């Protein structure tokens, strides 16, 4: 069990033998990742920005099928701080069906902003960044014995991405967030009771974006079949601040404490990729710009009507006087 958990951590946030330390900013920050991890500077990288004009509707994309996601409260899950994120281990009997292969669950983890800047999702929609993003990582168990064998294969991983916005309190997220102070430092972990993981996901599993991409952290292998749900889930401000303020990326013995914030990668180039959508985009989106433009148009037409009325009125008076 201990060896299994170690593999989970190394695969998701690795220090490979030919790599090195990495962070999100500073001298080992994202712009420097490709020095030690060449794939990070390669093609088909994630995350990306979902631009409406680049989406292609695919009617064959069916609702995501989750199997054995409802875990017993007697089952123990490992909640850990690995210095880059908070991670929750998942049993491999949890799996996705309806994809080209069976993909078994390994873990879920989060990316977020800071207490002052609640914009930390990795993927974006037409440039909009959400407060946070959850990734549920699965590996191709039909072809590979474990995630360490699958992680660098082109068909190795399938990840579900969930946007998170600040809004209403979410009781499902509190199943583990209420224990987050117990893993303040890098390397700390504890056990939490199992629960229905399905409750962490959006209500609608039929609306999502689908594309081929990569791990969003080093070594950035282009091995991920991404499914990012269109609709976000909500957590309260208190729950968000638990992520944004309670954790450190430093170890207990280190003199300098380093807050664990802003752990998201910026959107990457599309590289001529096609992004499929399981839903059809509306022909017109009522953005604030569109609303403002409509108001201006209506105002302009109103003023024009008034001017026309005044001109007609004055013309009639002049006609009567003559």
N, C-alpha and C positions, 0 to 999 in steps of 0.2 A: 504493500500500500504506500509506504513512504517513497519507494523508488518510482511508483506510478505518478505520485504528486510532483516529484522532482522533474520528471519528464514533462509534465504539463507546464510547469513554470519555465523551463529552459526553452521549450518550443515557442511559447508565445512571446516571451521577452528575453531573448537569448544573449549569452556572451559566448559566441562560438570560438573555436580554437584559432581560427584565422581572422577573427573579428576583434572587438574591443568594447570598451565602455561607450555607452551612448546615452544621450539625454535629449530633451526637447529644445533646450536653448543652451547658450554658452559655447565653449570651445568644442564640445562634443555634441552640439545640437544638430537639428535636422539638416541644415545645409552641408554638414560634414559626414553624414551617414555613409554616403557612397564611397568614402575613402577606405573604410574597412568592410563595407557590405555593398559590393558592386551592383547587386540587383536593385538597390534603392535608387540608383541613378539610371536604371534601365526602363524598358517599356512596360506597358500594361500595369501601371502602378495604381494603388488606391490610397486615399479615397478620391472621389471625383465630385464635380458639381453637376447635378442633374438639370440640364437645360432643356426646356420644353421642345425647342426646335431640333434637338438631337435624339429625342425619344421616338421609338417605333412601337406602336401598339401590336401586341401578339395575342390573339384570341385563344391560342392554345395553352397559355400560361394559366394553370389551375390554382385554386387556393392551396396555400401551404398546408401539408398534412403532418401533424405532430403526433408522435407515438410515445406513449408511456411518459408523458411530461408531468403527470400528477403523482408526485412522490409522497411516500408515507412520512408522517411526522417522526416515525421511529428511525428513519434513515438519517445518517449524519453527513453533512456536507462541509467541506473545508473552506472557510473564508480566510483569505490571506492578503497581505500587502507585499507585493514583490518589488516595490520601489518605483514602479512605472504605472501601476493601477491597483485597484482592488479587484480581486478575482474570487469567483465562487466555483468550486469543482462540481462537475455534473457526472452522474453515472452513465456508462456507455450504453445501457439498455434504452435510454432515451434516444430517439432517432427520428430522422426525417424520411418520409416515403414520398413517392411521386416524382422523384428526381432520377436522373440516369443511373444512379447507384444508391445503395443504402448508406446514409451518412449518420454516424453515431456521435452523440454529444461528448464533449470533453470538458468544457468550462465556459463561463461567461465572465465578461469584464466590462469596464466602463472607461469612457473618455469624457472630460469635462473642462470647463473654463476655470474661473476663479470667483471669489465672493464678490468682487467688484465688477467683474465682467462675466455674466452668465451666458457666455457663448462658447461652447466647447465641443460641439458635434464635429465629427470628421467629415462626413458627407454633408453636402448642402443641396438645397433645392432652389434653383434659379438665384443662387447667391445668398440665400437665407441660411444662417447658421443657428442651430437650436442650442439649448442650454447644455445638453449632454447627449451621449449616444451609447447604447448598450450593444455589445457584440456577443452572440451565442455561437461558439465555435464547435463545428462538427468535422469529423474526418471520414474518409471513404473506407468504411470497414468491410466493404465487399471485396476490395482489392488489397488492402493493407492491414497488417495485424494491429498496428497502433498508430497514434498520431505522429510519432517521431519518424516513422517510415513514410507517412503520407505528406508531411509538411512541405516538401520540396517538389512534389509531383504535380503535373499540370491539372490532374483531376483529383488532387488529394484532399482539398478542404471545401466545405460549404459553410458560410457564415450568414447568420441572420442579423441584420442591422436594425436597431429600433431607435428612432429619434425620441428625445426626452425634453419636455418643456416644463417650465415652472407654472404650477396651477394648483389643482386640488391635491389634498393628501392622498397618498397611495398606500393602502394597507399591505399589499403584496410586497412592495419594496421595503417596507418596514420590517419584514421578516428577518432581514439581515442587516439593514442599515442601523438598526437600534444597537447592534453590537460593534459598530465600526470603530468606536474609541478603543476597543480592545486590540486593534491591529494598527495602532498609531504609527509604529516604526516599520521600516523595511525589514522583511524577514519574519515578522510576527504573523501568527495564524491561530485560528480557533475553530471550534466545531459549532455548527448551527443545525437546527432540525430541518428536515426536508419539508417541502410544501409544493403547491401546484405551480410549476414554473410557467405554465400557460398564462397565469394571471399577470405576468410581467409584460405580456405582449399586447399589441393593439387588438381591439375587438374584431376588426376586419382583417382577415388573413388573405383576402383575395386581391388586395390592392398593393402592389409592390413594384419596385424597379429590379431588373435582373441584368447583370453584366459579369464579364470575366475580369478579375483584378488580382490584387496581391494582399499579403499581410500589410498592415499599416504601420508596422514596427520592424526594425531590423530582425532578420536579414531580408525582409521585403520580398520573399519568394512570390512569383506570379502564379500562385497555386489555388486561388480562391474563386469559387462560384458564389458571387454576392447576391443576396436577396435583401433589399432594404425596403422596409415597409413605408408606404406613403404617409400614413397617419401616425402622429406622435402619441406617446403616452404622457401622462402628467404625474409629477411629484410636487410636494409642497415646497415652499421656500426653505423651511427648516430641514427637510430631507435633502434638498440640493446643497445646503450649506454644510451638512454632515459630510458630503463628499469633498466639498471645496475648502473646508477648514480643518477637518479632524486628522488628516493624514500627512505623513512626512515621507520623503523619499530617502532620507538618511537613516542610518542604523542607530540604535540606542547609545552605543559607545562613542559615536562621533560627536565632537565638540560643537561643530556648526550644524544647526538644524536646517534642513532644506524642505520647504513646503511642497507637497505633491499637488500641483495645480497646472493648468494649461497643458495637459497631457494629450494633445491632439495633433495630428499631422495635417498639413495644409493640403487642399485639393491638388491633384496631379493632372498632367496632360491626358487628353482623351486618346491620343495615338490611333485615331481612325476607328476606335471601337464603336460598336453599336450597343446602345442601351435599350433593352426591351422594357415595355411597360405592360402590366396586366390589365390596365384600365385605359380608357380613352380620355385624352385631355379635352377640356371644354374649349370651345372656339375663342372665348374671350374671358380673361380674368379681370375681375374688378379690383385692380390695385388702387392704392391711394392716388397715384398719378392719373389713372383713368377716371376716377371719380372727380378729381380736381378739374381735369380737362372737360368733363361733361358739364360741371357747374359753370365753367367759363363759357362753354358753348351755349348753354341755356341762358346765361346772363346776357351774352352777346345778342342772341335772338330776341330776348326780352327788350333790350334797349333799342334794337332795330325796329321792333313792333311799335314801341312808344314814339320813336321819331317819325315813323310812317304815319301814325295816328295824328300826331301834332301837325305834320305837313298837310294832311288831308283836311284837318279842321281849319287851319289857317287859309287854305286854298278856297274852301267853301265860304268863309267870312269875306275874303277879298272879292269873291264872285258876287256875293249879295250886295256889297258896298258899291260895286260898279254897276 
